[in-house]
Amino acid sequence: MTSPKSMSGPIRIALTVDDLFQWKGVPELNGYPYQTIARRLTDAFRSHGVRGVYAFSNTAPVDDDRALSQVFDGWTEAGHHIGNHTHNHASLNWVAPRNYIADIEKTEALIARWSDAAPTRYFRHCFDMWGDTAAKRDEVLAWLGRAGYAVAPISLWFYDAQFSRPYTRAIIAGDETAKAWLRQACVDTALKQLSVQHAAARLIFGRDPVHIWLIHGTPIAADCIGAILDGFAARGVEFVSLEEAMADPMNNQQPLVTARFRNQIQKWAEVKGVPIEDCPPAILADLDNVCPLPGMNYEDLAEAILGAAAKAVGGVANMADLHP
């Protein structure tokens, strides 16, 4: 594995979290209420001295359960912040810009009392997809600028959402062996992707940029976040604010218009012709084989839930866009 050690000091990472209550239609898992998941994330942040983590959550689940918004209370009371991530979590690739903008406005009406208290008014595109055409991207960016939003991309991820569905199956099946294997695989993948994606960024820029890292509010994230952050700290990671990360030129411009599922480093790597070792990670191909249950693989879930999300915003989901 490529060493993540920086040439010029600690690797600097701003931690961010998406989807504290997942997507509409994904129920809470027994033993993992959303408040508990959020609290375990913030407990891990506190143990590493991290404050001011921005959470970007779609808000459509609040339509069915207004009490879910209490998750935002707990998050901010722990010293963290809330950003906008649209209401329905549809990719901009799938919908018209005016509909996407209306979905942003719908969420802002729900989260204003938390987002207004944050140091910066941040928005994050769903799936970090900024639109499949330059015209669509630019129309939404222009509106976001007029509305006073800074746009927070993702530069480092490890496909943690793909681990969530097999972990749910293992919990339902009571398969402790599978749960343990998935937890270890999740942690190992997070640490390897830190190494390989940072190494690619160093080659691209000739320096060590400041990264924006992503994890989702899922049961496996709750069970693995402590070990992941311990591993990061052991590798010399310095946790910084999102504002500091956003000051890095790598994060405040878009190098590529693409319909593909790519973060900032992957986009820059494609533009510069720099390969990234094992990214997407090969282990993803094994995950649907863990505790298989009818109708509960990643593709089945995504097609049903995200198809409905796109329809709610007047569009049609193209699941091929989300293939790692």
C-alpha positions in Angstrom: 0.0 0.0 0.0 1.2 3.5 -0.8 2.2 5.4 2.3 0.0 8.4 3.0 2.8 10.2 4.8 2.9 13.8 3.5 6.1 15.4 2.1 5.4 18.7 3.8 3.8 17.8 7.1 0.5 16.1 8.3 -2.1 15.2 5.8 -4.9 17.7 6.4 -8.5 16.6 6.1 -11.9 18.2 6.8 -14.4 15.6 7.9 -17.9 15.9 6.5 -21.0 13.7 6.8 -23.8 13.1 4.3 -27.4 11.9 5.0 -27.8 11.7 8.7 -31.1 9.9 8.1 -30.4 8.3 4.8 -32.9 8.6 1.9 -36.7 8.7 2.0 -38.0 5.1 2.1 -35.0 3.7 4.0 -36.3 2.9 7.5 -34.4 3.1 10.7 -32.7 -0.2 11.6 -33.5 -1.8 14.9 -30.8 -0.8 17.3 -29.6 2.0 15.1 -32.0 5.0 15.5 -30.7 8.0 13.6 -30.1 10.0 16.8 -27.8 7.2 18.0 -25.9 7.1 14.8 -25.3 10.8 14.9 -24.3 10.7 18.5 -21.7 8.0 17.9 -20.3 10.0 15.0 -20.0 13.1 17.2 -18.6 11.1 20.1 -15.8 9.9 17.8 -15.2 13.4 16.6 -14.9 14.6 20.1 -12.4 11.9 21.1 -10.2 13.3 18.3 -10.7 16.9 19.2 -12.7 17.6 16.0 -15.4 20.3 16.1 -17.3 22.1 13.4 -18.1 19.1 11.1 -20.7 19.9 8.5 -23.5 17.4 7.9 -25.3 17.5 4.5 -28.6 15.7 4.8 -31.5 15.4 2.4 -34.7 16.4 4.2 -37.5 14.4 2.5 -37.6 11.8 5.3 -38.8 14.7 7.6 -42.0 14.8 5.5 -43.0 11.5 7.1 -41.5 12.1 10.6 -41.0 15.6 11.8 -39.2 14.3 14.9 -36.2 13.4 12.7 -35.2 17.1 12.7 -34.2 16.6 16.3 -31.1 14.9 14.8 -30.0 18.4 13.7 -30.5 19.7 17.3 -28.1 17.0 18.6 -25.6 17.6 15.9 -25.4 21.3 16.4 -25.4 21.0 20.2 -22.3 18.8 19.9 -20.6 21.7 18.2 -21.1 20.9 14.5 -22.9 22.5 11.6 -25.7 21.8 9.1 -25.5 22.4 5.3 -27.9 22.0 2.4 -28.1 18.8 0.4 -31.5 19.2 -1.4 -34.8 17.8 -0.2 -35.1 14.6 -2.2 -31.5 13.7 -3.0 -31.8 13.5 -6.8 -28.7 13.9 -9.0 -28.6 17.1 -10.9 -27.8 14.9 -13.9 -31.3 13.6 -13.8 -33.4 16.8 -13.4 -33.8 20.2 -14.8 -31.9 23.0 -13.1 -35.0 24.9 -12.0 -36.4 21.8 -10.3 -33.1 21.1 -8.6 -33.0 24.7 -7.4 -36.5 24.4 -6.0 -35.5 21.3 -4.2 -32.6 23.2 -2.6 -35.0 25.9 -1.5 -37.4 23.4 0.0 -34.6 22.1 2.3 -33.4 25.6 3.3 -36.9 26.3 4.5 -36.6 23.3 6.8 -33.0 23.7 8.1 -32.7 27.5 8.2 -32.5 27.7 12.0 -29.5 25.4 12.0 -27.8 26.5 8.8 -28.1 30.1 9.6 -26.0 29.4 12.8 -23.2 27.9 10.8 -20.1 30.0 10.0 -20.6 29.4 6.3 -23.7 28.7 4.2 -22.6 25.5 2.5 -24.3 23.4 -0.2 -23.3 20.0 -1.4 -24.5 18.4 -4.7 -26.1 15.0 -4.3 -23.6 12.3 -5.1 -21.2 15.2 -5.7 -22.6 15.3 -9.2 -22.5 18.9 -10.5 -24.5 18.2 -13.7 -23.8 16.3 -16.9 -23.5 19.4 -19.0 -21.7 22.7 -18.6 -24.9 24.7 -19.1 -26.7 22.8 -16.3 -23.8 23.1 -14.0 -23.3 26.8 -14.6 -27.0 27.6 -14.2 -27.2 26.0 -10.7 -23.8 27.5 -9.7 -24.9 30.9 -10.7 -28.1 30.6 -8.6 -26.2 29.2 -5.6 -23.8 32.2 -5.8 -26.7 34.7 -5.8 -28.3 32.8 -2.9 -25.1 33.1 -0.8 -24.0 29.5 -0.8 -20.4 28.2 -1.0 -20.4 24.8 -2.7 -18.5 22.0 -0.8 -17.2 19.2 -3.0 -15.8 15.9 -1.8 -12.1 15.2 -2.5 -11.7 11.9 -0.6 -14.2 9.1 -0.2 -14.0 5.3 0.2 -17.5 4.2 -1.1 -18.7 3.7 2.4 -22.4 3.8 1.3 -21.8 0.5 -0.6 -20.9 -1.2 2.7 -24.2 -0.1 4.3 -26.6 -2.5 2.6 -24.6 -5.8 3.2 -24.2 -4.6 6.8 -27.9 -4.2 7.2 -28.4 -7.7 5.8 -25.9 -9.1 8.2 -27.6 -7.4 11.1 -31.0 -8.7 10.0 -29.6 -12.2 9.6 -27.8 -12.1 12.9 -24.6 -13.1 11.2 -21.8 -11.9 13.6 -19.1 -13.3 11.4 -20.3 -11.3 8.4 -20.7 -8.2 10.5 -17.1 -8.4 11.8 -15.7 -9.0 8.3 -17.6 -6.0 6.9 -16.4 -3.8 9.7 -12.8 -4.7 9.1 -13.2 -4.4 5.4 -14.8 -0.9 5.8 -11.9 0.3 8.0 -9.3 -1.2 5.8 -10.9 0.4 2.7 -11.1 3.8 4.3 -7.4 3.7 5.2 -6.2 2.4 1.8 -8.3 5.0 -0.1 -6.7 7.7 2.1 -3.4 6.4 0.9 -4.0 6.0 -2.8 -6.2 9.0 -3.4 -3.8 11.3 -1.4 -0.8 9.8 -3.4 -2.6 10.7 -6.7 -3.4 14.2 -5.5 0.3 14.7 -4.7 1.3 13.6 -8.2 -1.3 15.9 -9.7 -0.5 19.0 -7.8 3.1 18.5 -6.7 2.1 19.3 -3.2 -0.1 18.0 -0.4 -3.6 19.6 -0.8 -6.2 19.9 1.9 -8.8 17.2 1.5 -12.6 17.1 2.2 -13.5 13.6 3.4 -16.9 11.9 3.3 -18.7 9.4 5.4 -22.5 8.7 5.6 -24.8 8.5 8.6 -25.2 4.7 8.5 -25.1 1.9 11.0 -21.7 0.6 9.7 -20.3 4.2 9.9 -21.5 4.4 13.6 -19.7 1.1 14.3 -16.5 1.9 12.3 -15.9 5.7 12.7 -13.8 5.4 15.8 -11.4 2.8 14.3 -11.2 4.8 11.0 -10.3 8.1 12.8 -7.8 6.2 15.0 -6.2 4.9 11.8 -6.1 8.3 10.3 -4.5 9.8 13.4 -1.9 7.0 13.5 -1.0 7.9 9.9 -0.4 11.6 10.8 -3.7 13.1 9.7 -4.5 16.6 11.0 -8.2 17.3 11.1 -9.1 20.8 9.9 -12.2 22.9 9.3 -14.2 22.8 6.1 -13.4 26.5 5.7 -9.7 25.7 5.7 -10.1 22.9 3.1 -12.2 25.1 0.9 -9.4 27.6 0.7 -7.3 25.1 -1.2 -7.6 25.6 -5.0 -8.1 21.9 -5.5 -11.5 22.2 -3.9 -12.8 25.6 -5.1 -13.0 24.8 -8.8 -14.4 22.0 -11.0 -11.9 20.6 -13.4 -14.3 18.4 -15.4 -17.9 18.2 -16.6 -18.9 14.5 -16.3 -22.0 12.4 -15.7 -19.8 9.8 -13.9 -19.6 9.2 -10.1 -16.4 10.9 -9.3 -14.9 13.0 -6.5 -12.5 16.0 -6.9 -9.3 13.9 -6.9 -10.8 11.5 -9.5 -11.9 14.3 -11.7 -8.5 16.0 -11.5 -6.8 12.6 -12.1 -8.8 12.1 -15.3 -7.9 15.5 -16.6 -4.2 15.1 -15.8 -4.0 11.4 -16.8 -2.9 10.2 -13.4 -3.9 6.7 -12.4 -5.3 5.9 -8.9 -4.4 2.5 -7.6 -7.5 0.3 -6.7 -10.0 3.1 -7.1 -12.8 2.3 -7.1 -11.8 -0.5 -4.7 -12.0 -4.1 -6.0 -13.7 -5.2 -2.8 -17.0 -3.5 -3.9 -17.6 -6.4 -6.3 -17.7 -8.8 -3.3 -20.3 -6.9 -1.2 -23.5 -8.2 -2.7 -22.3 -11.7 -1.9 -22.3 -11.0 1.8 -25.5 -12.3 3.5 -27.6 -12.1 0.3 -31.3 -11.5 1.0 -34.0 -11.1 -1.7 -34.5 -7.5 -2.8 -31.8 -6.2 -0.5 -28.8 -5.7 -2.7 -27.4 -2.3 -3.4 -28.8 -2.0 -6.9 -32.3 -3.0 -5.9 -32.3 -0.4 -3.1 -30.8 2.3 -5.2 -33.1 1.8 -8.1 -36.3 1.9 -6.0 -35.3 4.7 -3.6 -33.5 6.9 -6.0 -35.9 6.4 -8.8 -38.6 7.8 -6.5 -36.3 10.7 -5.5 -35.7 11.7 -9.2 -39.4 11.4 -10.0 -40.3 13.7 -7.0 -38.1 16.4 -8.7 -39.6 15.9 -12.1 -36.8 13.7 -13.5 -35.8 10.1 -14.3 -32.9 8.4 -12.5 -30.1 6.9 -14.6 -28.5 4.3 -12.3 -25.6 3.9 -14.7 -24.4 7.3 -13.5 -23.8 5.9 -10.0 -21.8 2.9 -11.0 -18.4 3.2 -9.2 
